[in-house]
Amino acid sequence: MNPTFLMSLVCFVFLVIVLLVVISMYVGHKLLHPRRKPINVHPEDYGLPAYDCITFPSRDQLQMKGWYFSAAKHREALLNQIDKGTAEAKQENNSVQPLRNATIIVAHGYSQNRLEQHLPALTLAKSFVEAGYDTLLFDFRNAGESEGNLTTIGLEEQKDLLGAIDFATNYAPDHSIGLIGFSMGAATALLVAGEDKRVNAVVADCPFALLSDYLSNNLPVWTRLPSFPFTSIILTVIPILVGASPKQVKPIEAVKRYGSRPLLLIHGREDKTIPYKESEKLYEAAMHPEAELWLVPEADHVRCYTRDRALYSRRVIQFFDRFVGKSPNK
């Protein structure tokens, strides 16, 4: 073989490899640094005038931003509006339920923020508050108004959710804690609940079971690049960029540690981002005798709520009523 040709071939192969690695590093960096979405609506726009703007530390001291909705303060605001003769407030007051002595913490998905705008989260929060639950919405690190510049798809976000639980238990020490999470937030809720006994019940909407396995099979959905050769290269690069491996994010193992506490898994049958089979794996690992798996027909990723808001809210609230909420006079 001509030595010049051989050298050219080697150089070409080397350049191709370098190009593939550079593309993979760029895409991996983009995955870990999704663009922040602004907090461009407010609770008042959704009929929630009584709330506290809160700041609390993550377990690694990053400052998290969010909103805390007190069911008691919401009730008081409604009564004040009724005294002023507001017809809408009178109608809304008829649907308010007894205070539940419990706080529901909402964990948003990847590249979202506390608004989880496609739901939107504030409409779901309002249904919780009207049902008598205090509700906490917050931004994970590198999202919304919280500090941080790296998204780790559940690894470091556990520290943020633990900080939210710390805040909620300090704000209302006598309250039970329920978690509801979406996608990455659902996986994070399961991870935290597996370690923190303060969590009484979890609703996980569209979680994955094992991040490494999920990414190995589904990374092209996120990157829009061919699985070969990019998936293996990106999964090699990400641990270098993060200093940790996706193999550390194992919700299915956390579900086993979660033990016999209540769990409601929700997943859309038409989810093309995280297939519903992921929730089926988690359901099989659940130990609670009344663990539930609700597969919603024709629903795509984190779109179960939008399929039927009334049904979704009713089913989730009934779950929390059974396992988290309790009236103060009981």
Secondary structure, DSSP 8 states (H G I E B T S, - for coil): --HHHHHHHHHHHHHHHHHHHHHHHHHHHHHHS---------GGGGT----EEEEEE-TTS-EEEEEEE-HHHHHHHHHHHHHTT-HHHHHHHTT-----SEEEEEE--TT--TT-TTS-HHHHHHHHHHTT-EEEEE--TTSTT---S---TTTTHHHHHHHHHHHHHHH-TT-EEEEEEETHHHHHHHHHHTT-TTEEEEEEES--S-HHHHHHHHHHHHH-S-HHHHHHHHHHHHHHHHSS-GGG--HHHHHHHHTTS-EEEEEETT-SSS-THHHHHHHHH---TT-EEEEETT--TT-HHHH-HHHHHHHHHHHHHHHT---TT-
